[in-house]
Amino acid sequence: MAVTNCCCAEVRMRDKGVQRLAELLDEEVEAVDLANNELGPPGVCRLANALCQRSLEQLRRLDLSANALTDDAASRLAKGLQRCPRLLRLDLRSNAIQDGHALGELIAGHGNMTRLSLRRNRLAGFGMAALFNGILENARRGGQLADVDVAWNPLAQDGPLAAKAISTVFRESATLYHCDLSYCSMDAASCSLLGEGLRDNHSLYGLHIVGNAATMDADGFLTPLTLLRSERPNAPQDSERQRSMVFGSLQPGPEALLGAHGSQGFGAEDDLNGRDVLEMKSACWACEGWVRQEIEWPYDPGDPPKAVWAFTGLDSFRRALRLRPEGGPRPCFKAARMVPPGHRLQVIFQVDSRIQLLDDREKLAVPAEITLRICQELPELKPDPDQVVSAENSPRSGRQVLIASVTEASVINRTEGLMSSTAACRGVVTDGPADGDTVLLPRVTEAEFKAKAKRSPPFWSTFKKESPSLRREALRIDWLRCRLGHVVPETEIDDIKKAMEPHYGWLMCLYRRVSSQDVSGEIGFGISQLQAGELMADCGICDGSTTKVADLDRNFIAAKVTPVEMKKTMAIVNDKTLVRYEFLEFLLRVANHHFFKSGVARPELGPPSPLCKSRHVQLARGNDNGRS
């Protein structure tokens, strides 16, 4: 039978091992996972030679992450992969690749590859530009590359060169669905080039930009940080830092996950914002499962407004969304935007010149300042004087800009019926069942990722709950097994049993406590000879005169004698320690010797007073009371 999936990740494989593996690979193999090994350049070169010599036409996935690949090894590997026309996914994360020319040429001529990961390599400006030039050529030739991950590559130097190539891909590619540029340290100029490429892009559904000098709004547009600072040149640093945190904080929450500011340092723990299935939330529409939320403003057909705008809390009520009129039985102005799943969207409406809220919706206290908009249908504003807090002149047009103060916002939730049918969830882009297809699968959180353990019932689930009837039954069975013929007269046996019955519960507790001390796997539960002697000494029975240690040893040995026929009928037999019925016989023998033979017995029958005052008995009684 042919092996189609070869997984040898984290096995410390080196160059000789991969050479032997390449000789054994079947031509029908579809996936090869050699991640986190010690192949190095020699091992990858041997694998590349094997790919050149053999035809692995069915190979669809190759993972060589964390194998210390260099540029020479990547170049040879690219030549070998040209003979794998069905390759869908190539994963080269955590290596030392600096030059992207060879991989760019591979991607340019490969029509079926859909996913490429070069996360945590050393691709700088020139190498990244060469890689994306190949991605651009792939798109122009009708390729299917949909997911590119180049996060954590150093683009601080020569960043504009790489950003220009990436921007061209954003502008021309219609197949790129998801791109991760996290923590590449691109400056504001580079991010400005990326924003120009995204201006007319309608196919890129997911983008990670955290860790660069830009913020991303809820509509997916980038704003370099220098532009944010130029809006308020006299703003203090603390205010500027707070403004960046609104858009670029790494903390959970949709408003705080729309980018990142460049003044913050990043560590290895920030990689949780990357592509791991347990990652923290980001602003990526694809990974977070953002959904389309419609915003409506109903109006009276007899007196329709001229223009309606909506300001949402996703961008701190800065961007105005123009609503368009729609007829029908329920006329309204309508627009839509993407929101995180389950997000309670806060909306403030500008209806003509007034700030208004929806009457039938929940309202939250949200202090905000709204810049009123004008349009061709509404060239002049006549706002309510109570709402306007300031008026300024625009530096571009010279027109008066009015700013209104708002203290509340309407809350819009998705309808329950719509949520049940099209409920969104976090997703991850992965390979589909057909050649060249990509699918978006649900992404789980850490709590959901951990499978619920199927635990079998505990060993004590079949134990009977201790009750008076259970104690009486235990005494009856133990009493039948005790050999008391030579200890007490037969005429007094029944009276002794009746006297013991009210006190057998604490005797059972005493046995459980003492028998569970110093337990080992060889001996099991039971009371050893040493434990029995310590118990009698603790309660004062072994006083060295009336009852000596030799008397205790003799009674212990006598209580341990059990007929062979009786042992065959018993489920638990312990030849080294006293089980419960033997412990009962031991106590009766010691009591007969200490009290009756010595002549210090009292007329009432019951447990001896010294034994009741024992430390073990008191602890056992406490456990018994707590259990009941």
Backbone torsions as a table, in degrees:
resi	resn	phi	psi	omega
1	MET	NA	133.2	-177.0
2	ALA	-75.0	142.5	177.1
3	VAL	-91.2	118.3	-178.0
4	THR	-100.3	-17.1	-177.9
5	ASN	-130.4	113.5	-178.9
6	CYS	-110.5	111.7	-179.9
7	CYS	-117.5	107.9	177.9
8	CYS	-128.6	42.4	179.9
9	ALA	-77.1	142.3	173.8
10	GLU	58.1	46.6	177.7
11	VAL	-118.8	12.9	179.0
12	ARG	59.2	36.2	179.2
13	MET	-73.5	140.7	178.7
14	ARG	-118.8	-165.9	-172.1
15	ASP	-63.3	-40.5	-179.9
16	LYS	-67.7	-36.2	178.8
17	GLY	-66.4	-41.1	-179.6
18	VAL	-70.7	-29.2	175.7
19	GLN	-65.6	-43.1	177.1
20	ARG	-66.0	-37.7	178.7
21	LEU	-65.3	-40.4	179.6
22	ALA	-62.8	-32.9	177.9
23	GLU	-70.5	-28.3	-176.6
24	LEU	-91.4	-11.5	-177.7
25	LEU	-63.9	134.0	178.6
26	ASP	-83.0	151.5	-180.0
27	GLU	-66.8	-14.1	179.5
28	GLU	-92.9	5.1	-177.3
29	VAL	-65.2	139.2	-177.5
30	GLU	-112.4	-26.3	-177.8
31	ALA	-140.8	134.0	177.4
32	VAL	-129.6	119.0	-178.9
33	ASP	-117.4	107.5	178.4
34	LEU	-120.7	31.0	-176.2
35	ALA	-68.7	151.4	174.6
36	ASN	56.9	50.2	174.0
37	ASN	-119.5	-165.4	-178.3
38	GLU	-124.6	46.5	-176.5
39	LEU	-67.3	-48.4	-178.3
40	GLY	67.7	178.2	178.7
41	PRO	-57.6	-41.1	179.2
42	PRO	-62.3	-42.1	-179.1
43	GLY	-66.1	-42.2	179.8
44	VAL	-67.5	-36.2	177.5
45	CYS	-63.6	-39.3	177.0
46	ARG	-66.5	-37.6	176.3
47	LEU	-66.4	-39.8	178.7
48	ALA	-64.9	-39.7	177.0
49	ASN	-61.9	-39.3	178.4
50	ALA	-66.0	-36.8	177.9
51	LEU	-67.6	-34.1	178.0
52	CYS	-70.9	-34.7	-176.5
53	GLN	-82.8	-28.0	-177.9
54	ARG	-114.1	159.1	-178.0
55	SER	-107.8	100.0	177.0
56	LEU	-100.5	70.3	-174.0
57	GLU	-70.5	-19.3	-178.6
58	GLN	-92.4	-1.9	-177.8
59	LEU	-66.0	124.6	-178.1
60	ARG	-116.0	-23.5	-178.5
61	ARG	-141.3	134.4	177.3
62	LEU	-135.3	125.2	-178.2
63	ASP	-122.1	112.0	177.4
64	LEU	-122.0	37.7	-178.4
65	SER	-67.7	146.5	174.1
66	ALA	54.2	55.9	176.9
67	ASN	-129.5	17.1	176.3
68	ALA	58.2	43.6	178.2
69	LEU	-72.4	137.9	175.8
70	THR	-107.4	-179.3	-178.6
71	ASP	-62.8	-41.0	-179.7
72	ASP	-63.9	-42.8	178.4
73	ALA	-65.2	-40.1	178.8
74	ALA	-65.2	-36.2	178.7
75	SER	-65.2	-45.3	178.3
76	ARG	-66.6	-37.4	178.8
77	LEU	-64.3	-40.3	179.4
78	ALA	-61.8	-38.6	177.5
79	LYS	-65.6	-39.3	179.0
80	GLY	-68.6	-35.3	-178.2
81	LEU	-74.1	-13.0	174.9
82	GLN	-64.5	-19.0	177.5
83	ARG	-92.8	13.1	177.3
84	CYS	-119.4	78.8	-172.2
85	PRO	-68.1	-20.0	-177.9
86	ARG	-94.7	7.8	-177.8
87	LEU	-62.5	125.8	-179.8
88	LEU	-103.9	-35.8	-171.7
89	ARG	-136.7	131.2	178.3
90	LEU	-126.6	120.7	-176.5
91	ASP	-118.5	112.9	-179.6
92	LEU	-126.5	41.7	-178.5
93	ARG	-68.8	155.2	171.1
94	SER	54.0	52.3	174.6
95	ASN	-122.8	-163.9	-176.7
96	ALA	-121.9	39.5	-177.9
97	ILE	-81.3	128.3	179.5
98	GLN	-113.8	-29.9	-176.1
99	ASP	-105.5	126.4	-178.5
100	GLY	-101.8	9.8	-177.4
101	HIS	-64.7	-48.0	-176.2
102	ALA	-64.3	-44.3	178.5
103	LEU	-67.8	-35.4	176.2
104	GLY	-62.3	-41.2	177.1
105	GLU	-65.2	-38.1	177.7
106	LEU	-62.0	-46.6	-177.6
107	ILE	-68.3	-37.0	-178.3
108	ALA	-59.2	-37.1	-177.7
109	GLY	-99.7	4.6	-177.8
110	HIS	-103.2	114.9	-174.1
111	GLY	-87.5	-12.7	-174.7
112	ASN	-107.9	-13.7	-177.5
113	MET	-65.0	132.9	-178.0
114	THR	-116.7	-25.0	-176.2
115	ARG	-133.8	136.0	178.8
116	LEU	-138.6	130.0	179.4
117	SER	-127.6	117.7	174.2
118	LEU	-124.1	37.1	-177.9
119	ARG	-65.7	140.7	177.0
120	ARG	56.8	52.6	169.4
121	ASN	-113.0	-157.1	-177.5
122	ARG	-123.8	33.4	-179.6
123	LEU	-71.9	115.8	176.9
124	ALA	-95.8	-162.1	-173.6
125	GLY	-58.7	-51.8	-177.3
126	PHE	-66.3	-44.0	179.9
127	GLY	-64.4	-40.1	178.9
128	MET	-68.1	-38.3	178.3
129	ALA	-62.9	-41.6	178.7
130	ALA	-64.5	-39.2	178.7
131	LEU	-62.4	-47.5	-177.3
132	PHE	-74.6	-22.1	170.6
133	ASN	-64.3	-38.6	175.0
134	GLY	-67.2	-37.3	176.8
135	ILE	-64.8	-38.7	177.4
136	LEU	-63.2	-42.9	178.5
137	GLU	-64.6	-35.7	176.3
138	ASN	-61.3	-42.6	179.4
139	ALA	-66.9	-39.1	-179.5
140	ARG	-68.1	-28.2	179.1
141	ARG	-88.3	5.8	179.7
142	GLY	83.8	25.4	178.1
143	GLY	-70.4	178.4	-173.8
144	GLN	-123.7	22.7	-179.9
145	LEU	-66.2	118.1	-173.1
146	ALA	-117.4	-22.5	-173.5
147	ASP	-134.8	120.6	-178.9
148	VAL	-127.9	126.3	179.6
149	ASP	-121.5	108.0	178.6
150	VAL	-126.1	31.9	-178.6
151	ALA	-67.4	156.5	175.6
152	TRP	60.4	41.0	170.5
153	ASN	-113.3	142.3	-172.2
154	PRO	-79.2	102.4	178.1
155	LEU	-113.2	21.6	179.2
156	ALA	-66.0	-37.7	176.4
157	GLN	-101.0	140.5	-177.5
158	ASP	57.8	27.8	179.4
159	GLY	-62.8	-41.6	179.4
160	PRO	-58.3	-34.2	178.2
161	LEU	-62.2	-45.7	177.7
162	ALA	-68.8	-39.4	-178.5
163	ALA	-64.5	-34.0	178.1
164	LYS	-64.8	-41.2	178.0
165	ALA	-67.5	-41.2	178.7
166	ILE	-64.8	-41.2	179.6
167	SER	-61.7	-37.9	178.0
168	THR	-64.4	-38.7	176.8
169	VAL	-64.2	-44.2	177.7
170	PHE	-58.4	-36.1	-175.0
171	ARG	-76.7	-35.4	-171.2
172	GLU	-106.6	-26.9	-174.1
173	SER	-76.5	133.4	175.3
174	ALA	-107.3	0.2	-177.9
175	THR	-108.6	-20.4	-178.6
176	LEU	-67.3	116.9	-174.8
177	TYR	-103.2	-31.8	-174.0
178	HIS	-146.9	134.2	-179.4
179	CYS	-141.4	132.8	-179.3
180	ASP	-114.8	112.6	177.2
181	LEU	-117.2	28.6	-174.6
182	SER	-65.7	140.2	170.2
183	TYR	55.5	42.3	174.3
184	CYS	-96.9	0.1	175.3
185	SER	58.1	36.8	176.5
186	MET	-75.1	140.3	-178.5
187	ASP	-81.9	-178.0	-176.0
188	ALA	-65.1	-35.0	179.6
189	ALA	-65.3	-42.3	178.1
190	SER	-64.9	-42.8	-180.0
191	CYS	-66.0	-30.7	176.0
192	SER	-63.9	-39.5	176.3
193	LEU	-64.2	-40.4	177.7
194	LEU	-62.2	-41.2	179.4
195	GLY	-62.2	-36.6	177.3
196	GLU	-65.5	-36.7	178.0
197	GLY	-70.0	-28.8	-179.9
198	LEU	-82.9	-8.0	-171.4
199	ARG	-59.2	-42.1	-177.5
200	ASP	-113.8	21.2	-179.9
201	ASN	-85.9	128.7	179.5
202	HIS	-123.9	11.7	-178.0
203	SER	-116.3	-24.7	179.6
204	LEU	-74.8	112.5	-174.8
205	TYR	-96.5	-24.4	-178.3
206	GLY	-135.1	130.4	-179.9
207	LEU	-141.8	133.0	174.9
208	HIS	-110.5	119.7	-177.9
209	ILE	-125.6	3.9	-178.4
210	VAL	-61.8	139.0	-179.3
211	GLY	94.6	15.7	175.9
212	ASN	-130.8	169.4	-174.0
213	ALA	-84.0	58.1	178.9
214	ALA	-156.8	159.4	171.7
215	THR	-117.5	155.3	179.8
216	MET	-123.8	127.2	-178.9
217	ASP	-83.4	179.8	-175.3
218	ALA	-68.9	-14.7	177.7
219	ASP	-93.8	2.2	176.6
220	GLY	88.2	11.3	179.6
221	PHE	-94.8	142.6	-178.9
222	LEU	-94.2	145.5	174.6
223	THR	-132.4	113.2	177.9
224	PRO	-60.7	150.6	-176.4
225	LEU	-66.7	-28.6	178.7
226	THR	-64.5	-33.0	177.5
227	LEU	-68.8	-36.4	177.9
228	LEU	-63.9	-40.1	-179.2
229	ARG	-71.0	-32.7	-178.9
230	SER	-70.4	-22.9	176.9
231	GLU	-64.5	-34.3	-177.8
232	ARG	-132.8	75.8	-174.5
233	PRO	-63.9	-26.4	-177.5
234	ASN	-95.6	8.4	-178.0
235	ALA	-72.6	140.1	178.6
236	PRO	-69.2	164.2	-177.3
237	GLN	-64.2	-39.1	-179.4
238	ASP	-62.7	-40.6	178.6
239	SER	-66.7	-38.7	179.3
240	GLU	-65.5	-38.9	178.8
241	ARG	-65.3	-39.3	178.8
242	GLN	-65.6	-38.3	179.3
243	ARG	-63.7	-40.8	177.8
244	SER	-65.7	-37.1	-179.4
245	MET	-64.0	-29.5	179.0
246	VAL	-61.4	-37.4	-176.9
247	PHE	-97.8	-26.1	-169.3
248	GLY	-126.6	18.5	-179.4
249	SER	-68.8	147.2	175.9
250	LEU	-86.3	4.1	-180.0
251	GLN	-79.5	154.6	179.4
252	PRO	-63.0	156.4	179.5
253	GLY	123.1	135.8	-174.4
254	PRO	-64.5	-37.0	-178.7
255	GLU	-68.0	-25.7	-174.8
256	ALA	-99.5	12.1	-175.0
257	LEU	-125.5	35.4	-175.9
258	LEU	-109.2	34.6	177.2
259	GLY	141.0	-156.3	177.5
260	ALA	-161.5	149.6	178.2
261	HIS	-97.5	151.8	-171.9
262	GLY	-82.2	-7.0	-176.9
263	SER	-81.9	-4.6	-176.5
264	GLN	-101.6	138.2	176.5
265	GLY	-79.9	154.8	-176.7
266	PHE	-123.8	140.0	178.5
267	GLY	-118.0	-175.2	-177.6
268	ALA	-65.5	-29.9	-179.3
269	GLU	-68.1	-21.5	178.4
270	ASP	-69.6	-13.3	178.7
271	ASP	-65.1	-10.7	174.4
272	LEU	-62.0	-20.4	177.3
273	ASN	-83.3	13.6	-177.8
274	GLY	-93.0	-126.8	-169.5
275	ARG	-109.5	8.3	179.4
276	ASP	-69.8	147.7	-176.4
277	VAL	-69.0	-14.9	179.5
278	LEU	-107.0	23.3	-172.2
279	GLU	-70.1	162.2	170.1
280	MET	-68.3	162.1	-178.0
281	LYS	-68.3	147.1	178.0
282	SER	-132.0	-175.5	179.9
283	ALA	-94.8	12.0	-179.5
284	CYS	-74.0	122.2	-179.8
285	TRP	-62.1	-38.4	-176.8
286	ALA	-71.2	-49.0	-176.2
287	CYS	-69.4	-34.5	-176.5
288	GLU	-93.0	-6.8	177.7
289	GLY	68.1	42.3	178.5
290	TRP	-61.9	149.0	-174.0
291	VAL	-124.9	162.8	179.9
292	ARG	-84.4	123.8	-179.6
293	GLN	-116.3	120.6	178.5
294	GLU	-84.8	140.9	178.8
295	ILE	-120.0	124.9	-175.7
296	GLU	-125.7	146.3	171.8
297	TRP	-130.0	103.8	179.9
298	PRO	-70.7	151.6	-178.7
299	TYR	-144.6	164.7	178.5
300	ASP	-85.7	122.5	-179.2
301	PRO	-59.5	-25.7	179.7
302	GLY	-74.4	-21.7	-179.2
303	ASP	-141.9	69.5	-177.1
304	PRO	-73.8	145.7	175.3
305	PRO	-72.8	159.0	179.5
306	LYS	-78.5	-36.6	-178.6
307	ALA	-155.9	147.8	179.7
308	VAL	-136.6	131.8	174.7
309	TRP	-121.7	155.1	176.2
310	ALA	-125.0	132.8	175.4
311	PHE	-113.1	129.6	-174.6
312	THR	-115.0	157.8	179.9
313	GLY	-75.6	-7.9	179.1
314	LEU	-63.5	-33.3	178.4
315	ASP	-117.5	29.6	178.5
316	SER	60.0	33.2	174.9
317	PHE	62.1	34.3	-180.0
318	ARG	-93.8	-45.4	-175.0
319	ARG	-89.1	134.9	178.8
320	ALA	-94.9	129.8	178.3
321	LEU	-105.3	117.3	-177.6
322	ARG	-77.5	127.4	177.5
323	LEU	-95.3	141.1	-178.2
324	ARG	-109.1	144.0	-177.9
325	PRO	-72.6	142.8	175.1
326	GLU	-133.2	135.6	-179.7
327	GLY	-84.5	-153.4	-179.4
328	GLY	104.8	-174.0	-179.2
329	PRO	-65.0	-24.8	179.3
330	ARG	-126.2	82.2	-176.5
331	PRO	-64.9	140.5	-179.4
332	CYS	-162.0	161.7	168.4
333	PHE	-90.4	134.4	-171.4
334	LYS	-138.2	146.4	172.4
335	ALA	-153.4	174.7	-179.0
336	ALA	-146.4	152.9	174.3
337	ARG	-150.3	164.1	-179.9
338	MET	-86.9	136.6	-179.7
339	VAL	-136.5	156.7	175.7
340	PRO	-64.1	152.3	-179.2
341	PRO	-63.8	134.5	178.7
342	GLY	75.4	8.0	-176.9
343	HIS	-79.0	135.2	175.4
344	ARG	-87.4	99.6	-173.2
345	LEU	-74.4	124.7	177.0
346	GLN	-94.2	126.0	-172.7
347	VAL	-131.1	137.7	171.8
348	ILE	-124.2	132.1	-174.8
349	PHE	-106.3	141.6	166.9
350	GLN	-108.3	109.7	179.6
351	VAL	-106.6	108.0	-170.2
352	ASP	56.8	-113.4	-177.0
353	SER	-104.6	3.9	-174.6
354	ARG	-111.3	149.9	172.5
355	ILE	-92.7	124.4	-176.2
356	GLN	-136.9	163.0	177.7
357	LEU	-126.5	161.1	176.9
358	LEU	-73.1	132.3	-175.8
359	ASP	-72.7	-35.0	-173.1
360	ASP	-95.8	18.3	-178.3
361	ARG	-117.1	157.5	174.8
362	GLU	-66.4	146.4	-178.7
363	LYS	-121.7	139.8	178.1
364	LEU	-119.2	147.1	177.7
365	ALA	-76.4	106.9	-178.3
366	VAL	-134.8	97.4	177.4
367	PRO	-68.5	127.9	-177.7
368	ALA	-153.9	158.3	175.0
369	GLU	-116.1	127.7	-174.9
370	ILE	-113.4	128.4	173.8
371	THR	-86.9	114.6	-175.8
372	LEU	-68.0	142.1	-176.6
373	ARG	-103.8	157.1	172.5
374	ILE	-128.0	163.7	179.0
375	CYS	-152.5	-176.6	-179.0
376	GLN	-65.1	-36.8	178.4
377	GLU	-74.9	-21.5	-178.0
378	LEU	-132.0	74.9	-176.1
379	PRO	-73.9	-24.9	-178.1
380	GLU	-121.9	142.7	-179.5
381	LEU	-105.9	136.9	175.0
382	LYS	-129.7	72.2	-173.5
383	PRO	-77.0	170.0	174.2
384	ASP	-72.8	125.7	-178.5
385	PRO	-59.7	-26.5	-179.7
386	ASP	-72.3	-20.1	-178.2
387	GLN	-91.2	-29.3	-176.3
388	VAL	-80.5	129.9	-179.6
389	VAL	-108.7	-22.9	179.9
390	SER	-157.3	158.5	178.0
391	ALA	-138.3	128.7	-179.9
392	GLU	-131.0	162.3	176.8
393	ASN	-97.9	133.0	180.0
394	SER	-69.8	132.7	179.8
395	PRO	-70.0	-17.5	-178.3
396	ARG	-88.8	-56.6	-174.2
397	SER	-98.5	-16.4	-177.1
398	GLY	80.7	-1.0	179.2
399	ARG	-73.6	160.3	178.3
400	GLN	-79.5	130.8	179.0
401	VAL	-107.9	122.3	-178.1
402	LEU	-102.7	136.3	179.8
403	ILE	-119.8	125.0	-178.2
404	ALA	-106.5	146.3	178.2
405	SER	-102.2	134.0	-177.2
406	VAL	-129.0	141.2	-179.6
407	THR	-111.1	-12.9	-178.5
408	GLU	-136.3	161.3	177.0
409	ALA	-142.1	147.0	175.9
410	SER	-79.2	149.5	179.8
411	VAL	-110.3	126.2	179.2
412	ILE	-115.1	123.4	175.5
413	ASN	-112.5	155.7	174.6
414	ARG	-69.0	145.3	179.3
415	THR	-66.5	149.2	-175.3
416	GLU	-62.8	-39.5	-180.0
417	GLY	-64.5	-39.5	179.1
418	LEU	-69.4	-36.5	-179.8
419	MET	-66.5	-36.4	-178.9
420	SER	-70.6	-30.4	-177.3
421	SER	-91.4	-31.4	-176.8
422	THR	-131.1	41.8	-179.6
423	ALA	-65.0	132.7	-177.3
424	ALA	-91.8	158.2	176.6
425	CYS	-148.6	164.8	177.1
426	ARG	-65.9	144.9	-175.1
427	GLY	-133.9	174.0	176.7
428	VAL	-144.1	135.8	179.8
429	VAL	-79.5	130.1	-178.8
430	THR	-145.8	176.0	-179.0
431	ASP	-72.5	140.9	177.5
432	GLY	-92.0	175.1	-178.6
433	PRO	-71.1	-25.6	-178.8
434	ALA	-95.2	161.2	-177.9
435	ASP	-65.1	126.9	174.2
436	GLY	80.8	-4.2	-178.8
437	ASP	-86.8	149.9	171.9
438	THR	-121.4	145.7	180.0
439	VAL	-128.9	157.0	177.6
440	LEU	-108.0	112.1	-177.8
441	LEU	-103.5	155.5	179.4
442	PRO	-62.6	142.5	175.9
443	ARG	-110.3	133.0	-173.7
444	VAL	-100.6	158.3	173.6
445	THR	-85.7	175.2	-177.5
446	GLU	-63.0	-38.7	-179.9
447	ALA	-68.1	-38.0	179.8
448	GLU	-75.2	-27.4	-176.6
449	PHE	-68.4	-34.2	179.8
450	LYS	-74.5	118.9	-178.9
451	ALA	-66.0	140.3	177.7
452	LYS	-69.8	125.5	-177.0
453	ALA	-71.6	131.9	175.8
454	LYS	-92.5	98.9	-175.7
455	ARG	-93.3	136.3	175.4
456	SER	-76.4	159.6	179.0
457	PRO	-58.1	143.2	-180.0
458	PRO	-65.8	161.3	-174.7
459	PHE	-65.5	-22.6	-178.5
460	TRP	-90.6	4.9	-177.1
461	SER	-65.5	-27.2	179.8
462	THR	-91.9	-0.4	179.2
463	PHE	-69.1	146.3	178.4
464	LYS	-83.6	141.9	177.0
465	LYS	-72.3	132.0	-175.7
466	GLU	-69.6	128.8	-178.8
467	SER	-144.3	167.0	177.6
468	PRO	-56.5	-38.4	179.5
469	SER	-67.1	-37.7	178.1
470	LEU	-66.1	-38.5	178.9
471	ARG	-65.9	-40.4	178.0
472	ARG	-64.2	-39.4	179.1
473	GLU	-67.9	-38.6	177.6
474	ALA	-63.7	-41.9	177.8
475	LEU	-64.3	-38.8	-179.6
476	ARG	-63.0	-46.0	-178.6
477	ILE	-67.8	-44.5	-180.0
478	ASP	-64.5	-37.0	-178.6
479	TRP	-65.6	-35.8	179.2
480	LEU	-67.9	-26.5	-177.0
481	ARG	-88.7	-13.9	-179.6
482	CYS	-78.3	140.2	177.2
483	ARG	-101.0	94.5	-173.7
484	LEU	-109.8	8.6	-176.7
485	GLY	-61.8	-36.7	-178.7
486	HIS	-94.6	2.0	-177.3
487	VAL	-100.5	-51.4	-178.7
488	VAL	-129.8	157.5	177.3
489	PRO	-65.2	148.7	-177.2
490	GLU	-64.3	-28.2	-178.9
491	THR	-70.2	-19.9	-177.1
492	GLU	-102.4	-1.6	-175.5
493	ILE	-64.3	-45.1	-178.5
494	ASP	-66.0	-37.7	178.2
495	ASP	-65.3	-38.4	178.1
496	ILE	-65.5	-39.5	179.0
497	LYS	-63.2	-44.3	178.4
498	LYS	-63.4	-37.2	178.1
499	ALA	-68.5	-31.1	-179.5
500	MET	-79.1	-23.4	-171.3
501	GLU	-58.7	-46.9	-179.8
502	PRO	-64.7	-21.0	-174.8
503	HIS	-106.7	7.7	-174.7
504	TYR	-75.2	-20.9	178.1
505	GLY	-63.8	-47.4	179.7
506	TRP	-72.5	-23.2	175.5
507	LEU	-69.4	-36.3	175.6
508	MET	-66.8	-39.2	177.3
509	CYS	-64.6	-39.2	178.5
510	LEU	-63.4	-41.2	179.0
511	TYR	-64.7	-43.8	-179.2
512	ARG	-61.7	-39.7	-177.8
513	ARG	-69.1	-50.1	-175.6
514	VAL	-69.3	-38.0	-177.4
515	SER	-71.1	-20.0	-179.6
516	SER	-89.8	-3.0	179.2
517	GLN	-85.6	137.3	177.5
518	ASP	57.0	42.3	-179.1
519	VAL	-83.8	137.6	174.8
520	SER	-126.8	162.8	-178.7
521	GLY	-65.6	-25.3	-178.3
522	GLU	-77.5	-37.1	-174.8
523	ILE	-90.4	-44.2	-176.7
524	GLY	82.0	-174.7	-178.1
525	PHE	-72.4	138.5	179.8
526	GLY	158.3	168.0	-179.1
527	ILE	-105.0	117.8	-179.1
528	SER	-78.5	171.6	-179.3
529	GLN	-65.0	-37.8	179.3
530	LEU	-67.3	-42.5	178.8
531	GLN	-64.2	-39.0	178.3
532	ALA	-63.8	-40.6	178.6
533	GLY	-65.7	-40.9	178.4
534	GLU	-65.4	-36.7	178.3
535	LEU	-64.0	-45.1	179.9
536	MET	-67.4	-35.0	177.9
537	ALA	-71.1	-35.0	-179.5
538	ASP	-66.1	-35.2	-179.4
539	CYS	-91.4	2.2	173.8
540	GLY	86.6	6.2	-179.9
541	ILE	-75.7	-41.8	177.6
542	CYS	-82.5	87.2	-175.1
543	ASP	-100.8	-1.7	178.3
544	GLY	85.1	-8.2	179.1
545	SER	-119.1	-65.5	178.5
546	THR	-70.6	-47.7	178.8
547	THR	-125.0	123.8	-179.0
548	LYS	-108.2	172.8	179.5
549	VAL	-62.6	-36.1	178.7
550	ALA	-63.5	-35.8	177.4
551	ASP	-65.5	-39.9	178.6
552	LEU	-65.1	-42.1	179.6
553	ASP	-63.0	-40.4	-179.8
554	ARG	-64.8	-44.0	178.7
555	ASN	-67.9	-33.2	177.5
556	PHE	-63.8	-45.5	-179.7
557	ILE	-66.0	-38.2	179.5
558	ALA	-65.8	-38.9	179.6
559	ALA	-70.4	-23.9	-179.5
560	LYS	-79.0	-12.3	-177.6
561	VAL	-76.8	113.8	179.3
562	THR	-126.1	131.4	179.5
563	PRO	-57.8	145.7	-178.3
564	VAL	-63.0	-37.0	-179.6
565	GLU	-63.4	-36.4	179.0
566	MET	-70.2	-36.2	179.3
567	LYS	-62.4	-33.2	-179.1
568	LYS	-66.6	-25.5	-179.0
569	THR	-92.3	-2.3	-175.5
570	MET	-101.2	142.8	179.7
571	ALA	-79.6	-32.4	-177.9
572	ILE	-120.7	123.0	178.9
573	VAL	-131.9	128.7	179.1
574	ASN	-129.3	114.4	-176.1
575	ASP	-84.1	-8.2	-174.9
576	LYS	-108.7	-25.6	-176.8
577	THR	-128.8	169.4	179.6
578	LEU	-86.5	125.5	169.1
579	VAL	-85.1	-177.4	-167.4
580	ARG	-63.9	-46.7	-178.0
581	TYR	-67.6	-31.2	175.6
582	GLU	-70.9	-34.4	175.9
583	PHE	-64.8	-39.8	176.2
584	LEU	-61.4	-44.4	178.7
585	GLU	-65.0	-38.3	178.0
586	PHE	-61.3	-45.5	179.7
587	LEU	-63.4	-40.5	179.9
588	LEU	-66.1	-39.0	179.5
589	ARG	-66.9	-43.1	179.8
590	VAL	-66.9	-40.2	179.0
591	ALA	-65.2	-40.4	178.1
592	ASN	-62.6	-40.4	-179.4
593	HIS	-71.1	-43.5	-171.1
594	HIS	-78.2	-38.1	-172.9
595	PHE	-100.7	-47.7	-173.3
596	PHE	-82.1	-46.8	-179.2
597	LYS	-69.2	-28.7	179.4
598	SER	-83.6	-12.6	177.7
599	GLY	82.0	19.1	179.7
600	VAL	-107.9	17.2	-177.7
601	ALA	-72.1	146.5	175.8
602	ARG	-94.8	160.0	-176.2
603	PRO	-69.9	-32.5	-178.6
604	GLU	-77.0	149.3	179.7
605	LEU	-99.2	143.6	-179.8
606	GLY	159.1	-175.7	-179.3
607	PRO	-68.7	139.1	180.0
608	PRO	-58.2	139.9	-178.4
609	SER	-60.0	-44.0	178.9
610	PRO	-59.2	-36.8	180.0
611	LEU	-67.6	-35.3	179.2
612	CYS	-65.8	-29.6	-178.8
613	LYS	-85.6	0.9	-178.4
614	SER	-64.5	145.6	178.0
615	ARG	-60.1	-40.7	179.9
616	HIS	-63.5	-39.9	-178.5
617	VAL	-66.5	-41.3	-179.5
618	GLN	-63.6	-41.9	177.2
619	LEU	-66.0	-40.2	178.7
620	ALA	-63.2	-41.6	177.9
621	ARG	-63.3	-38.4	177.6
622	GLY	-62.6	-42.6	177.5
623	ASN	-64.5	-38.3	-179.7
624	ASP	-65.2	-42.9	179.8
625	ASN	-65.9	-39.8	178.1
626	GLY	-64.8	-36.2	-179.5
627	ARG	-71.3	-35.6	-179.1
628	SER	-79.3	NA	NA
